[in-house]
Amino acid sequence: MRAIIKRVTQAQVNIDGKLFSEIGNGLLVLLGIEFRMFVIFKLDL
């Protein structure tokens, strides 16, 4: 997981060209999360 925190005077999120959310002065947090699946095999010989 990674995060970037940035002080902004204005920020907005557009999805498919449409405004989804916006803020004025404040903190912008970009958060990246990655899920990994681990498969464990056990062989009984």
Rosetta blueprint (number, residue, H / E / L):
1 M L
2 R E
3 A E
4 I E
5 I E
6 K E
7 R E
8 V E
9 T L
10 Q L
11 A E
12 Q E
13 V E
14 N E
15 I E
16 D L
17 G L
18 K E
19 L E
20 F E
21 S E
22 E E
23 I E
24 G L
25 N L
26 G E
27 L E
28 L E
29 V E
30 L E
31 L E
32 G E
33 I L
34 E L
35 F L
36 R L
37 M L
38 F L
39 V L
40 I L
41 F L
42 K L
43 L L
44 D L
45 L L
